[in-house]
Structure formats: C-alpha cells, structure tokens
Amino acid sequence: MLSCGGMANVVEAAVPSTGAEAACMIDADTGKILYQVNPTKWMNPASTTKIVTLITALDAGKHKMNDAVHITSEAADTEPSCLGIAPGDPISLKEILRGMMVVSGNDAAVAVAQTLGGSVNNFADMMNKEAAKMGAKHTHFVNPNGLTAAKHYTTATDMARMAAYGMKHYPEFRYIVSLKEYNMKYMDSRKPKYVTTTNYFLTSGYAGADGIKTGFTDAAGDCLVASATRDGHTLIVVLFNDDNRWTDAPNILDYGFRRIAKE
C-alpha cells in the first residue's frame, strides 16, 4: 500500500514535462489554470499575436465584415509569411481575416490594421485595450503580426486567457481558428485563393482538435496555442519557445482532460 508520500509521487509523475520556455493550459469555460511553466515570464509571441488581431478586428469591424479592406504597398510587401495580397485586390474584411489566420499572413494583418485603425500604431493601441479587457495583465503589442519588436510581449497565462476569451465569446473566431484549409473569396469574379493551415496540430488527428494558432520567429522560437474540445469541455494550451510543440501539446491536453474527468 502506498504511503501519502508515495501517492504524491504517482500524481506528480502523471504531470507531463515540457521543454517550453513558458507554458500554460486553461479550461476555456471556467478560466481555471490546469498547467503552467514560467506562466508570467515575458515572451515574444510571434504570430500567436494574430489571435488578438483577430479578436480586435471582430470587435472594431463587426459592422464592416463585407466591406473591402484597403491594401497598401506597405501591407503587401510585409514578409516573411504572407497571404499574397496586392494593392487594389478586392477582398472583404471577413475573407482576409480567414485567410490571414489560416496561412498566418503578416501582409494581411497589416492591411487589417491599417483599414480598421488607420495605422499600425493606432491598431496596436486598440489591441492593447482589447487585451486588458480580456484580463491580460502583462501584455503589450506594437504590431498586428508578431514580427519581433521592442515592447511587443505577452505571457503564457495572458495568451491562454485571451485565446479562451476568443473561443468562448466569438463564434466567428472559433470557426476561423479551426480551419484546416480555406478558399479565400474575392469580391469580383476571379478564382478564390486556396490556403492551407500552418497548424500541424489541427491536421494531426488529435481527438477534438479545434484550433488555434502557430508562431515562429528567431527571437520567439517555435510557438503554439492549441485548443481541443471533448464532451463539451474546451482546453487551451500555450507553448512558447518549444522545439517539441507538436508532441507537448497533445500530452499536456491529455493530462488536462484526465484531470477534468476526475473532478
């Protein structure tokens, strides 16, 4: 028979390890934190930034979803990951948001920011207000795409809370971040642009996988915000600077679902 200490060791051994520099898993429905590693460490979020870009756009542009975005040369020339837009392309806000998230288009993020905020700086201010509204306490954005910049940072806990907010309150957000592929439509007769997700977690066959966003820069390393829903429960795990994100995400989510089943 196990002693109390032995039982504690068994429970502790069931908690998965991770090589992530920072990590957090949250129950999206209750806000309860189920797993964390350096949860309040300031991190470069790379393209997971677009989670907040999308939420900000859904709020600021809720009455403009069918209006055309304004695509400048600055937006079109933004690299490295891009949707492949050009000045004058007739694309609605709804369609460019979907394309932006599926393919992680930095160019599309700038076009959205300039259209809704008037400038990247103004839109970043809007993002910061949204972040505060969602309960983020250690987050500051200076751009909509997550390219490395001074004073552009978040934490694993903040990102988990913001992603959970999006999944809980915005059906369009939940739909977009679950897309494995998409035909982005133009407002004229040209052929739609077919795009596929950068998120291997979504296509991995993990039971209940339904989002959300990848990220990578040299400064940030490999990042992932992964979501899965089982039996009505949505769990979200954030992994920042994790070389093993595709393995760690399912292991940590499995742990979370086991915990929920016992509660």
C-alpha positions as CSV (number, residue, x, y, z in Angstrom):
1,M,0.0,0.0,0.0
2,L,1.3,3.4,-0.9
3,S,2.1,6.0,1.7
4,C,0.9,9.5,1.4
5,G,4.3,10.5,0.0
6,G,4.2,7.6,-2.5
7,M,0.8,8.6,-3.7
8,A,2.0,12.2,-4.2
9,N,4.9,10.9,-6.3
10,V,2.5,8.9,-8.5
11,V,0.3,12.0,-9.1
12,E,3.4,14.2,-9.7
13,A,4.7,11.6,-12.2
14,A,1.5,11.9,-14.2
15,V,2.1,15.6,-14.9
16,P,3.8,15.9,-18.3
17,S,7.1,17.7,-18.7
18,T,7.8,20.2,-21.5
19,G,10.8,21.9,-23.0
20,A,8.8,25.1,-23.5
21,E,10.4,28.2,-22.0
22,A,6.9,29.2,-20.9
23,A,3.6,27.3,-20.9
24,C,0.0,27.5,-19.6
25,M,-3.1,25.3,-20.0
26,I,-6.5,26.8,-19.2
27,D,-10.1,25.5,-19.1
28,A,-11.7,27.9,-21.5
29,D,-15.1,27.5,-19.9
30,T,-14.1,28.2,-16.3
31,G,-10.8,30.1,-16.6
32,K,-9.1,27.6,-14.3
33,I,-5.4,27.1,-14.9
34,L,-4.5,23.4,-15.1
35,Y,-0.8,23.5,-16.0
36,Q,1.9,26.1,-16.1
37,V,5.6,26.7,-16.6
38,N,7.0,30.2,-16.1
39,P,3.5,31.4,-16.7
40,T,4.2,35.1,-16.2
41,K,7.5,35.3,-17.9
42,W,7.5,38.0,-20.7
43,M,7.8,36.2,-24.0
44,N,7.8,37.1,-27.7
45,P,4.6,35.7,-29.0
46,A,5.4,35.7,-32.8
47,S,2.3,35.0,-34.9
48,T,0.2,33.9,-31.9
49,T,-0.2,37.7,-31.8
50,K,-2.8,37.3,-34.5
51,I,-5.2,35.8,-32.0
52,V,-5.6,39.3,-30.6
53,T,-5.5,40.9,-34.0
54,L,-8.5,38.7,-35.0
55,I,-10.4,39.5,-31.8
56,T,-9.8,43.2,-32.2
57,A,-10.9,43.1,-35.8
58,L,-14.1,41.2,-35.0
59,D,-15.0,43.9,-32.5
60,A,-13.9,47.0,-34.4
61,G,-15.1,45.7,-37.8
62,K,-18.3,43.9,-36.7
63,H,-20.3,46.2,-39.0
64,K,-17.8,46.2,-41.8
65,M,-17.2,42.5,-42.5
66,N,-18.5,42.7,-46.0
67,D,-16.5,45.9,-46.8
68,A,-13.3,45.9,-48.8
69,V,-10.0,46.2,-46.9
70,H,-7.6,48.9,-48.0
71,I,-4.3,47.2,-49.1
72,T,-1.3,49.5,-49.2
73,S,2.1,48.7,-50.7
74,E,3.5,48.6,-47.2
75,A,1.0,45.9,-46.3
76,A,1.5,43.9,-49.5
77,D,5.3,44.0,-49.0
78,T,5.3,42.6,-45.4
79,E,7.1,39.3,-45.1
80,P,8.1,36.6,-44.4
81,S,4.8,34.6,-44.1
82,C,2.2,36.1,-46.3
83,L,-1.2,35.6,-47.8
84,G,-0.1,37.1,-51.1
85,I,-2.2,40.2,-51.4
86,A,-1.6,43.2,-53.6
87,P,-2.8,46.8,-53.6
88,G,-6.2,47.0,-55.2
89,D,-7.2,43.4,-54.5
90,P,-10.9,43.4,-53.8
91,I,-11.1,41.4,-50.6
92,S,-13.7,41.8,-47.8
93,L,-12.7,42.1,-44.2
94,K,-14.3,38.8,-43.4
95,E,-12.4,36.9,-46.1
96,I,-9.0,38.5,-45.4
97,L,-9.3,37.6,-41.7
98,R,-10.0,34.0,-42.6
99,G,-7.1,33.9,-45.0
100,M,-4.8,35.7,-42.5
101,M,-5.4,33.2,-39.8
102,V,-5.1,30.0,-41.9
103,V,-1.9,30.9,-43.6
104,S,-0.6,33.3,-40.9
105,G,-0.4,36.2,-43.3
106,N,1.7,39.1,-42.0
107,D,0.7,41.1,-45.0
108,A,-3.0,40.6,-44.3
109,A,-2.5,41.6,-40.7
110,V,-1.1,44.9,-41.7
111,A,-3.9,45.5,-44.2
112,V,-6.5,44.8,-41.5
113,A,-4.7,47.1,-39.0
114,Q,-4.4,50.0,-41.5
115,T,-8.1,49.5,-42.6
116,L,-9.6,49.5,-39.1
117,G,-7.1,51.5,-37.2
118,G,-5.9,54.0,-39.8
119,S,-2.3,52.9,-39.0
120,V,-0.4,50.0,-37.4
121,N,0.3,52.1,-34.3
122,N,-3.3,53.0,-33.8
123,F,-4.5,49.4,-34.3
124,A,-1.8,48.2,-31.8
125,D,-3.3,50.6,-29.2
126,M,-6.7,49.0,-30.0
127,M,-5.2,45.6,-29.4
128,N,-3.8,46.6,-26.1
129,K,-7.2,47.8,-24.9
130,E,-8.7,44.5,-26.0
131,A,-6.0,42.6,-24.2
132,A,-6.7,44.5,-21.0
133,K,-10.5,43.8,-21.4
134,M,-9.7,40.1,-21.7
135,G,-7.8,40.1,-18.4
136,A,-4.2,40.2,-19.8
137,K,-2.0,41.9,-17.1
138,H,1.5,41.6,-18.6
139,T,0.9,42.1,-22.4
140,H,1.8,44.9,-24.8
141,F,1.6,44.9,-28.6
142,V,3.2,47.2,-31.1
143,N,2.1,45.4,-34.3
144,P,-0.6,43.1,-35.5
145,N,1.5,40.3,-36.9
146,G,4.0,39.4,-34.2
147,L,7.2,40.3,-36.0
148,T,9.9,40.9,-33.4
149,A,9.9,44.3,-32.0
150,A,10.8,46.1,-28.8
151,K,7.9,46.3,-26.3
152,H,6.0,43.6,-28.0
153,Y,5.4,40.8,-25.5
154,T,3.0,38.7,-23.6
155,T,3.0,35.8,-21.1
156,A,1.7,32.2,-21.4
157,T,-1.1,33.0,-18.9
158,D,-2.2,36.1,-20.7
159,M,-2.2,34.4,-24.1
160,A,-4.2,31.5,-22.7
161,R,-6.8,33.9,-21.2
162,M,-7.1,35.8,-24.5
163,A,-7.4,32.7,-26.6
164,A,-10.0,31.3,-24.2
165,Y,-11.9,34.6,-24.4
166,G,-12.0,34.4,-28.2
167,M,-13.2,30.7,-28.2
168,K,-15.9,31.5,-25.6
169,H,-17.3,34.7,-26.9
170,Y,-16.8,34.8,-30.7
171,P,-18.4,32.1,-32.9
172,E,-16.5,33.5,-35.9
173,F,-13.2,33.3,-34.1
174,R,-13.9,29.7,-33.1
175,Y,-14.8,28.9,-36.7
176,I,-11.8,30.6,-38.3
177,V,-9.1,29.1,-35.9
178,S,-10.5,25.6,-36.6
179,L,-10.0,25.9,-40.4
180,K,-7.6,23.4,-41.9
181,E,-8.0,24.9,-45.4
182,Y,-10.0,27.7,-47.0
183,N,-10.9,29.2,-50.3
184,M,-10.5,32.9,-49.7
185,K,-13.0,34.7,-52.0
186,Y,-12.5,37.9,-53.8
187,M,-15.3,40.5,-54.4
188,D,-15.0,40.1,-58.1
189,S,-15.1,37.2,-60.5
190,R,-11.5,36.0,-60.0
191,K,-10.8,32.5,-58.7
192,P,-10.6,32.1,-54.9
193,K,-7.2,31.8,-53.3
194,Y,-6.8,28.3,-51.8
195,V,-4.8,28.3,-48.5
196,T,-3.9,25.6,-46.0
197,T,-3.2,25.8,-42.3
198,T,0.3,26.2,-40.8
199,N,-1.0,24.4,-37.7
200,Y,0.0,20.7,-37.8
201,F,-1.8,20.1,-34.6
202,L,-5.1,20.7,-36.4
203,T,-4.3,18.1,-39.0
204,S,-2.6,15.6,-36.7
205,G,-5.7,13.6,-35.9
206,Y,-5.7,14.6,-32.2
207,A,-9.2,13.9,-30.9
208,G,-11.2,17.2,-30.5
209,A,-8.5,19.5,-32.0
210,D,-10.2,22.8,-33.0
211,G,-7.5,25.5,-33.1
212,I,-5.8,27.8,-32.7
213,K,-2.5,29.4,-33.9
214,T,1.2,28.7,-34.6
215,G,4.0,31.2,-34.4
216,F,7.7,31.3,-35.2
217,T,10.5,33.9,-35.3
218,D,14.2,33.6,-34.5
219,A,13.6,35.5,-31.3
220,A,10.4,33.7,-30.2
221,G,11.3,30.1,-31.3
222,D,8.5,27.6,-32.1
223,C,5.2,28.7,-30.5
224,L,1.8,27.1,-30.4
225,V,-1.6,27.9,-29.0
226,A,-3.5,24.6,-29.2
227,S,-7.2,24.0,-28.4
228,A,-9.3,20.8,-28.1
229,T,-12.9,20.2,-27.2
230,R,-14.2,16.9,-25.7
231,D,-17.5,16.2,-24.1
232,G,-18.3,20.0,-24.1
233,H,-15.0,21.0,-22.4
234,T,-12.6,23.2,-24.3
235,L,-8.9,23.2,-23.1
236,I,-6.3,25.5,-24.4
237,V,-2.5,25.1,-24.0
238,V,0.0,27.8,-24.8
239,L,3.6,26.8,-25.6
240,F,6.3,29.5,-26.1
241,N,9.7,28.6,-27.5
242,D,9.1,24.9,-27.6
243,D,11.1,22.7,-30.0
244,N,8.7,19.8,-29.2
245,R,5.4,21.7,-29.5
246,W,3.7,19.1,-31.7
247,T,4.4,16.4,-29.1
248,D,4.0,18.5,-25.9
249,A,0.6,19.9,-26.9
250,P,-1.2,16.6,-27.1
251,N,0.5,15.3,-24.0
252,I,-0.5,18.3,-21.9
253,L,-4.0,18.4,-23.2
254,D,-4.4,14.6,-22.5
255,Y,-3.3,15.4,-18.9
256,G,-5.9,18.2,-18.7
257,F,-8.7,16.0,-19.9
258,R,-7.8,13.3,-17.4
259,R,-7.9,16.0,-14.6
260,I,-11.3,17.2,-15.7
261,A,-12.7,13.6,-15.9
262,K,-11.7,13.1,-12.2
263,E,-13.3,16.3,-11.0
